């Protein structure tokens, strides 16, 4: 396994849905809302095994002092 990390929001609704459902997170059942939330996040770092999305972390911040990490 060769995991590559990317700081881009270059993923599809289907990739995100599959990832979230693979860990049985309810939000995976709402891919259109999930993709909108992720694309609006301050920072998203994704983990890829080849062409498969295998993980992600996202940050929400106020631009100055506070950051909240979610989905890690």
Buried (B, 14 or more C-beta within 10 A) or exposed (E): EEEEEBEEBEBEBEBBBBBBBEEEEEBBEEBEEBBEBBEEBEEBBBBBEEEEBBBBBBBBEEEEEEEEEEBE
